[in-house]
Amino acid sequence: MTSCPNDELLRRLKAREIAADDSVRELSREVEAAERSAGVQAAYNCVRRMQAALGFRKPTLAIYDHAFHMIGGAQKYGLTMAAALRDLFDITILANRAVRLDNFRDWYGLDLSGCEVRVVGIPFFEERSAFHIDPALITRKVENPFHCISLASGDYDVFVNNSMNEMVYPLANISVLVCHFPERRRRSYFYADRYTFTVTNSLYTAGWVEAKWKYRPDLQIYPPVDIDGAKTRRPKKNVILSVARFEPEGTKRQREMAQAFLKLGRDWPEVVDGWKLVLAGGSSPDNCYLTELERLTAGWPKGKIEIKVNIPLSELESLYRESALFWHLCGLTHDDPSEIEHFGMSTVEAMQSGLVPLVYDGGGLREIVDHGVNGFRVRSTAELLDGTIRLIRDPGLRSRLAGAATEKAQLYTRARFEERARTFFGGLLKQYTL
């Protein structure tokens, strides 16, 4: 946080202990000193802090994510934070692709009315017609294309970087990096440690920030999960559900789940008779992985495996209400800790809706699913099928684990998330405005 203007000067100004002419002179000296010592941005930040502290305007907060134009758990995290802070700040949603507030209402059920959407295009990706903006493409061999986001960050009192993109250098008075996982090591264009605060989404992520980035995060806030479908239960059908983005790299392992279900049908037809697998998630256009997945499942009897892409929230909630089991294998056969689920919002959504989770035994999923208590953690597709067969054959076990899963999932509600976010940012704002 900027040290200019100094807290004592602000206190005297707010208490009206300085005459008008003297106050102008003292404030001018503060701004000039900031410019001499740290440049024009520091002087601008000095003026902005004075305006907010003296009540001339409401403090501003921008929240940035290079994937706001796509459906995703990390994006829901940042936008829910924005919704929780609307009465404290004037909020700007900072995106790299065209997106509307209506999209966020449809995708996440979030009311962000009153917030502004500001789109800052990145020429490097626009010239390549890239729908998916991938920071991993940037090396020292090219100029950092995210400098335009850095410049935009300086227009606000508080800048929140919700991306897993440490290439954005923060220029605001207060900056917060929300780290969903430290994907890259400290190399080209690394600015994560230049933020005032770092917030993580799980203990798993926090541990890897220390291991890879060599500093300790300031705060851990679990993601917000409240699925309306959990409030209106229906009798469960013989449906196994998986909800995850169809990543072009296949890191969510939908292909392996489809292959496992096909094996289940071949080797245990009497067990799986009457059951189906539904794979739901968001996808970018021209997704080769999704095309391959559709080709893999096309030869099976209609309705045994369904693939649902970019469906509205209402349809997703309906799937949660009617499904009985939940599969999630992100992390299976991984070569890198970033390929394991960093938390697992869709798993919590399923648990809130009364599904029994069968998930990969690693990453943030270990913080959610207690093996044999509220679900099963597995290390292979063989273990996945063993647990699935056991649950299909034993409805009593399925019912007990589903009840325990629903209870555990209450630790990760939107209300808890909003309370922690408001407490944290409210404290920053109080210090900022004295």
C-alpha positions in Angstrom: 0.0 0.0 0.0 1.3 3.4 -0.9 2.8 5.4 2.0 1.7 8.7 0.5 -0.2 10.7 1.7 1.0 10.0 5.2 -1.6 8.9 7.7 -1.0 11.9 10.0 -1.7 14.3 7.2 -4.9 12.5 6.3 -6.0 12.5 10.0 -5.5 16.2 10.2 -7.3 16.9 7.0 -10.3 14.8 8.0 -10.4 16.5 11.4 -10.2 19.9 9.6 -7.2 20.9 11.6 -5.5 22.5 8.6 -6.5 25.7 7.0 -7.6 25.5 3.4 -4.6 27.2 1.9 -2.2 25.2 4.1 -4.0 21.9 3.2 -3.5 22.6 -0.5 0.1 23.3 -0.1 0.7 20.2 2.1 -1.1 18.0 -0.3 0.8 19.4 -3.2 4.1 18.6 -1.4 2.9 15.0 -0.8 2.1 14.5 -4.5 5.3 16.1 -5.7 7.3 14.0 -3.3 5.6 10.8 -4.5 6.4 11.7 -8.1 10.1 12.5 -7.4 10.6 9.3 -5.4 8.5 6.8 -7.4 7.1 8.3 -10.5 3.9 9.6 -12.0 1.9 6.5 -11.1 2.8 6.9 -7.4 1.7 10.6 -7.6 -1.6 9.5 -9.2 -2.1 6.9 -6.5 -1.5 9.5 -3.9 -4.3 11.7 -5.3 -6.6 8.8 -5.6 -6.1 7.7 -2.0 -6.8 11.3 -0.8 -10.0 11.4 -2.7 -11.3 8.2 -1.3 -10.1 8.9 2.3 -11.7 12.3 2.3 -15.0 11.0 1.0 -14.9 12.7 -2.4 -15.8 9.5 -4.1 -16.4 5.8 -3.4 -13.3 3.6 -3.5 -12.9 1.6 -6.7 -12.0 -2.0 -7.1 -11.2 -3.9 -10.4 -11.1 -7.6 -10.6 -9.3 -9.2 -13.5 -9.4 -12.6 -15.1 -8.2 -13.5 -18.6 -10.9 -16.2 -18.7 -14.0 -14.3 -17.6 -15.5 -14.9 -21.1 -15.5 -18.7 -20.3 -17.4 -20.7 -17.7 -15.2 -21.9 -14.9 -14.9 -22.4 -11.2 -12.1 -19.9 -10.8 -14.1 -17.3 -12.6 -17.1 -17.9 -10.3 -14.8 -17.4 -7.4 -13.7 -14.0 -8.5 -17.2 -12.8 -9.6 -18.8 -14.0 -6.3 -16.1 -11.9 -4.5 -17.1 -8.9 -6.7 -20.8 -9.4 -5.8 -20.0 -9.6 -2.1 -18.1 -6.3 -2.2 -20.5 -4.1 -4.2 -21.6 -2.0 -1.3 -17.9 -1.3 -0.3 -16.5 -0.4 -3.7 -17.4 0.7 -7.2 -16.6 -2.6 -9.0 -15.2 -3.0 -12.4 -15.0 -6.5 -14.1 -11.8 -6.4 -16.1 -11.8 -8.9 -19.0 -9.9 -9.6 -22.2 -12.8 -10.7 -24.3 -16.3 -9.3 -24.8 -18.6 -10.5 -22.0 -21.8 -9.2 -20.4 -23.2 -9.1 -16.9 -26.1 -11.2 -18.3 -23.6 -13.9 -19.0 -22.6 -14.1 -15.4 -26.2 -14.3 -14.3 -26.9 -17.1 -16.7 -23.7 -19.1 -16.0 -23.4 -18.6 -12.2 -26.7 -17.1 -11.0 -24.9 -14.0 -9.9 -26.4 -10.5 -9.8 -23.7 -8.0 -10.6 -25.9 -5.1 -11.5 -24.2 -1.8 -10.9 -20.8 -3.2 -11.8 -19.0 -2.1 -14.9 -17.5 -4.4 -17.5 -14.3 -3.1 -19.0 -12.7 -5.1 -21.9 -9.0 -4.6 -22.5 -7.9 -6.6 -25.6 -4.5 -8.1 -25.8 -3.1 -7.7 -29.3 -0.7 -10.7 -29.0 -3.7 -13.1 -28.7 -6.1 -11.1 -30.9 -3.7 -11.3 -33.8 -3.8 -15.0 -33.4 -7.6 -15.2 -33.1 -7.1 -17.1 -29.9 -10.3 -17.6 -27.9 -8.3 -19.2 -25.1 -5.8 -16.7 -23.7 -2.9 -18.9 -22.5 -0.2 -17.1 -20.5 2.0 -20.2 -20.9 2.7 -19.1 -24.5 4.7 -16.1 -23.3 8.4 -16.4 -22.8 11.3 -13.9 -22.6 11.5 -14.1 -26.4 8.4 -11.9 -26.7 7.4 -8.7 -25.1 5.1 -9.2 -22.1 1.6 -8.7 -23.7 -0.1 -8.3 -20.3 1.5 -4.8 -19.7 -1.8 -3.3 -20.9 -3.5 -5.0 -18.0 -0.9 -3.6 -15.7 -1.6 -0.1 -17.0 -5.3 -0.6 -16.4 -4.7 -1.8 -12.8 -3.3 1.6 -12.0 -6.8 3.2 -12.6 -8.2 1.8 -9.4 -7.7 2.0 -5.6 -7.7 -1.8 -5.3 -6.7 -4.3 -8.1 -7.6 -8.0 -7.7 -5.9 -10.4 -10.1 -8.1 -13.5 -10.1 -6.1 -15.1 -12.9 -3.5 -17.8 -12.5 -1.4 -15.2 -14.3 1.5 -13.7 -12.4 2.7 -11.8 -15.5 0.5 -8.8 -14.6 2.5 -6.2 -12.6 0.1 -4.4 -10.2 0.1 -0.6 -10.1 -2.9 0.1 -7.8 -2.5 1.4 -4.3 -3.6 -2.0 -3.0 -3.2 -5.2 -5.0 -4.5 -8.7 -4.3 -3.4 -11.8 -6.1 -6.0 -14.6 -5.9 -3.9 -17.7 -6.6 -5.9 -20.8 -7.6 -2.6 -22.6 -8.1 1.0 -21.4 -8.8 1.3 -23.0 -12.2 4.7 -21.5 -13.3 7.9 -21.3 -11.4 9.7 -18.0 -10.8 10.9 -17.1 -14.3 10.1 -14.7 -17.1 7.8 -11.8 -16.2 7.2 -13.1 -12.6 5.4 -10.5 -10.5 3.4 -12.5 -8.0 5.5 -11.3 -5.1 4.9 -7.6 -6.0 1.2 -7.8 -4.8 0.3 -6.4 -1.5 -1.5 -9.6 -0.5 -1.9 -13.2 -1.8 -5.0 -15.1 -1.2 -5.3 -18.9 -2.0 -8.3 -21.1 -2.6 -7.2 -24.1 -0.6 -4.5 -25.4 1.7 -3.1 -27.5 -1.2 -2.6 -24.3 -3.2 -1.1 -22.5 -0.3 1.5 -25.2 0.3 2.6 -25.1 -3.4 2.9 -21.3 -3.3 5.4 -21.7 -0.5 7.2 -24.5 -2.3 7.4 -23.0 -5.8 7.3 -19.2 -5.1 9.2 -19.2 -1.8 6.8 -16.9 0.1 3.8 -17.5 2.4 0.3 -16.5 1.3 -1.5 -14.0 3.5 -5.0 -15.7 3.6 -6.8 -18.8 2.5 -10.5 -18.6 1.5 -12.3 -21.6 0.3 -14.4 -21.1 -2.9 -18.2 -20.3 -2.6 -20.5 -23.1 -3.4 -24.3 -22.8 -3.3 -26.2 -24.8 -5.8 -29.9 -24.0 -5.9 -30.6 -27.5 -7.1 -29.7 -28.8 -3.6 -32.7 -26.9 -2.1 -35.3 -28.8 -4.1 -34.4 -32.5 -4.0 -35.8 -35.1 -6.3 -35.7 -38.9 -6.1 -32.4 -39.9 -7.4 -32.1 -41.6 -10.8 -29.4 -44.1 -11.9 -27.2 -41.4 -13.2 -23.4 -40.9 -12.7 -22.5 -37.3 -13.2 -19.2 -35.5 -13.9 -19.0 -31.7 -14.1 -15.8 -30.1 -15.3 -14.5 -27.9 -18.1 -13.6 -29.8 -21.3 -9.9 -28.6 -21.2 -8.2 -29.0 -24.6 -5.3 -30.7 -22.8 -7.7 -33.2 -21.2 -6.6 -32.5 -17.7 -10.1 -33.1 -16.3 -9.9 -36.7 -17.6 -13.3 -37.0 -19.2 -11.9 -39.5 -21.7 -10.7 -41.8 -19.0 -14.0 -41.6 -17.2 -15.9 -42.5 -20.4 -13.5 -45.4 -21.0 -14.1 -46.6 -17.5 -17.8 -46.5 -17.9 -17.6 -48.4 -21.2 -15.5 -51.1 -19.3 -18.1 -51.2 -16.6 -20.8 -51.9 -19.2 -18.7 -54.6 -20.8 -17.5 -56.4 -17.7 -20.4 -55.9 -15.3 -23.5 -55.5 -17.5 -25.8 -56.7 -14.8 -24.5 -54.0 -12.4 -24.6 -51.1 -14.8 -27.9 -52.0 -16.4 -30.2 -49.0 -16.3 -27.4 -46.6 -15.4 -25.9 -43.8 -17.6 -22.9 -41.5 -17.4 -23.4 -37.7 -18.0 -20.3 -35.6 -18.8 -21.2 -31.9 -18.4 -18.9 -28.8 -18.7 -17.9 -25.7 -20.6 -15.8 -25.6 -23.7 -14.2 -23.2 -26.1 -15.0 -23.4 -29.8 -13.0 -25.9 -32.0 -12.0 -28.1 -29.1 -10.2 -31.1 -30.5 -10.4 -32.9 -27.2 -14.1 -32.6 -27.1 -14.4 -33.8 -30.7 -12.3 -36.9 -29.8 -14.5 -37.5 -26.8 -17.7 -37.3 -28.8 -16.2 -39.7 -31.4 -15.3 -42.2 -28.6 -18.8 -42.3 -27.2 -20.7 -42.2 -30.5 -20.8 -45.9 -31.1 -22.5 -46.8 -27.8 -26.2 -47.2 -27.4 -28.0 -43.8 -27.3 -28.3 -42.4 -23.8 -25.7 -44.6 -22.1 -23.1 -41.7 -22.2 -24.3 -38.1 -22.7 -22.1 -35.1 -23.2 -23.5 -31.8 -22.4 -21.6 -28.7 -23.3 -22.1 -25.1 -22.1 -25.5 -25.9 -20.7 -27.4 -23.2 -18.7 -27.3 -23.2 -15.0 -30.9 -24.4 -14.7 -30.1 -27.5 -16.6 -27.0 -28.2 -14.6 -29.0 -27.8 -11.3 -31.5 -30.3 -12.7 -28.7 -32.8 -13.4 -27.4 -32.4 -9.8 -30.9 -33.0 -8.4 -31.5 -36.2 -10.3 -28.0 -37.8 -10.2 -26.9 -40.3 -7.6 -23.1 -40.6 -8.0 -20.4 -38.1 -9.0 -17.1 -38.9 -10.7 -14.1 -36.6 -10.8 -10.6 -37.8 -11.9 -8.7 -34.6 -12.4 -5.1 -35.6 -11.3 -5.1 -39.1 -12.6 -1.8 -40.0 -14.2 -0.6 -36.5 -13.6 3.0 -35.4 -14.3 2.7 -32.0 -12.5 1.0 -30.9 -9.3 -0.9 -28.2 -11.3 -2.8 -31.0 -13.1 -4.4 -32.1 -9.8 -7.7 -30.4 -8.8 -6.7 -27.4 -6.8 -10.0 -27.4 -4.8 -13.0 -29.0 -6.5 -16.1 -26.7 -6.6 -18.1 -29.1 -8.7 -17.5 -31.8 -6.2 -18.9 -29.7 -3.4 -21.9 -28.8 -5.6 -22.5 -32.5 -6.1 -22.2 -33.2 -2.3 -24.6 -30.3 -1.5 -27.1 -32.0 -3.9 -26.8 -35.4 -2.2 -24.5 -37.1 -4.7 -21.9 -39.5 -3.4 -18.5 -38.4 -4.7 -15.8 -40.7 -6.1 -12.8 -38.5 -6.8 -9.1 -38.7 -7.4 -7.1 -39.0 -4.2 -5.0 -35.9 -4.4 -4.9 -32.1 -4.3 -7.6 -30.0 -2.8 -10.1 -32.9 -3.1 -8.5 -34.4 0.0 -9.7 -31.4 2.0 -13.3 -32.1 0.8 -13.9 -35.8 0.6 -13.2 -38.1 3.6 -12.6 -41.6 2.3 -15.3 -44.0 3.4 -17.1 -41.3 5.4 -18.7 -39.0 2.8 -17.4 -40.6 -0.4 -14.5 -42.5 -1.9 -11.0 -41.3 -3.0 -9.4 -43.4 -5.7 -6.0 -43.6 -7.3 -7.0 -45.5 -10.5 -9.9 -46.2 -12.8 -9.9 -49.8 -11.3 -10.5 -48.3 -7.8 -13.1 -46.0 -9.3 -15.1 -48.9 -10.7 -14.7 -50.9 -7.5 -16.2 -48.1 -5.5 -18.9 -47.5 -8.1 -20.0 -51.2 -8.1 -20.1 -51.2 -4.3 -22.3 -48.2 -4.2 -24.7 -49.4 -6.9 -25.1 -52.7 -5.1 -25.6 -51.2 -1.7 -28.3 -48.5 -1.7 -28.0 -48.2 2.1 -24.3 -47.3 2.0 -25.1 -44.9 -0.8 -27.7 -43.2 1.3 -25.4 -42.9 4.4 -22.5 -41.5 2.4 -24.8 -39.1 0.6 -26.1 -37.7 3.9 -22.6 -37.3 5.2 -21.5 -35.6 2.0 -24.4 -33.1 2.2 -23.4 -32.2 5.8 -19.7 -31.8 5.0 -20.5 -29.5 2.0 -22.0 -26.9 4.3 -18.4 -25.9 5.2 -18.1 -24.3 1.7 -21.2 -22.2 1.3 -21.4 -18.8 -0.4 -22.3 -17.2 2.9 -19.1 -18.3 4.5 -17.1 -17.2 1.5 -18.7 -13.7 1.5 -18.2 -13.2 5.2 -14.5 -13.9 4.9 -14.1 -11.8 1.8 -16.0 -8.8 3.3 -14.0 -9.1 6.5 -10.7 -9.1 4.6 -11.4 -6.3 2.2 -13.3 -4.3 4.8 -10.2 -4.3 6.9 -8.1 -3.1 4.0 -10.5 -0.4 3.2 -10.6 0.8 6.8 -6.8 1.1 6.8 -6.8 2.7 3.4 -9.3 5.5 4.3 -8.2 5.8 7.9 
